[in-house]
Amino acid sequence: MSMFAAGDVEAAMANSAIYLEAFGHIVIAWMWLEQFLATDGHGGDFYDGKRQAARYFFRYELPRTAPQPPVARGAGPHDARNAPRLVSGPAPPLTMP
């Protein structure tokens, strides 16, 4: 049952930023995928840059969305109402392999 259906509007609104961020990352990933596929058969710095940017996004940015939907649904102690830093806190540090 959704939070709105359960009448928990406060929880749904507290977690809406998490859904928005996750959905935005998924849309941008789709756009990067289209850009990556368009580089097939092309060489040069311009196309190499597009491929590298797409790889970066898929390796470092898109995985950050994996924990967001359960948090936004209010699954357990990580509900955004119980951990405001999940909604507005700083992003985790980027680690390079």
N, C-alpha and C positions, 0 to 999 in steps of 0.2 A: 504494500500500500504506500502511495506517495505521501510526502509530508503534508502537501496541501489537502489531500483526501482525508488524512488523519486530523486535519484541523490545526496542525502545527505550523502556522504561517511564519512565526518567528524563526524556526529552524530552517525552513525553506529559504527565507530571505538571507539568513546568516550564511548559508552555504551557496548562494547563487553565484558569488564571485568565483568560487572554485569551479563550478560547471562552466562558467564563461571562459575562464582561462584554459581549461581542458579542451573545450570545443574550438577555441581559437587556435590552439596548437595543432589540433587535428586538421583544421581547414588549411593552415599554412603548410603542414606536412603534405597534404594533397597537392598544393600548388608546387612545392618543391619536387614532388614526384613527377609532375607534368614537365617541369623544367629539366629534370634529370633525363627523362625519356626523350625529350626533344634534342638532347645533345648527342644521341646515338649516331655514329657515323661522322661526327664532326671533330676536328682537332683544333688546336690552338689555345692560347691563354684564356680567351673569353669562355670557351666551352669547358676547359679544365677548371676554371674558377667556379662555374655553375655546378659542376659535378662535386667539387670539394665543399661548396656551401651546402649542397643537399646532404652530403655525407655527414657533415658537422651537425646539421639540424636533426637528422635521424639518429645520430649516435648520442648527442648530448642534450638536446632540447625535448624531443618527443618522449623519451623515457620518463621525463619528469611528470608526465601526465598520468602514469600508471596508478599511483596511489590516490589520485584526486577523486574519482567517482565514489569509492567507498566512504571517503571522508565526507563528501558532499551529501551522501545519503544518510548521514548521521549514524554510521556504523560504529558503535562503541565509544570508547573514551576519546577518540580522535575527531569527534564531531566538532565542527568549527565553532560552535558556541562554547565548547570547553577548552579550546585551544586557539585563541584569536591570532596567534602568530602564524598559524597555517594559512590564514586568509591574507594577512597584510605584512607578514614578516619578510625578512630578506631571503633571497634565493640561496639555496645551498651552494657552497663553493664549487667551482668547476675544477675537476681534476683531469689532467691530461695523461694519457697512457705513456 
